[in-house]
Amino acid sequence: MATGNSNTTNVQQAVPFFMVTSMEKSLAFYINGLGFELKVKWEPRGTIEWCWLEMGGASLMLQEYRENLVPATARGVGVSVCFMCKDALQVYTHAIARGLSPGEPFVGNQSWVVEFKDPDGYSVFFESPTDTPEETRYADWIRKG
């Protein structure tokens, strides 16, 4: 049995894994909207049922529910992932240009925070450090800029 800090060198990455109801909609959101790249895919019945996506140093896995296994209750409730960035506002402007409608960026905990909701209701945040005052809204910051 391993003891001490052996896991600190063994564990290398945490990768969010979202179950989705429509791989087509999710891929459009994450690849076409946010700019992730498809790196690995699993197509056991001719269409993508699982995939690994990457953007910079971040990864995300998606797997489509099989027809008879989709939960009846709300999906994505209470689940979120936060991607730390050099410039979260760049992600925001690129996503807007690609047709997504994220929430208005704001400053919280010394970071610009940009929130998206994916097609299954998962919250996806992009954050970057800033010295802009807390609770500043993007529209106000642009007007002052």
Secondary structure, 3 states (H helix, E strand, C coil): CCCCCHHHHHCCCCCCEEEECCHHHHHHHHHHHCCCEEEEEECCCCCCCEEEEEECCEEEEEEECCHHHCCCCCCCCCCEEEEECCCHHHHHHHHHHCCCCCCCCEEECCEEEEEEECCCCCEEEEEEECCCCCCCEHHHHHHHC
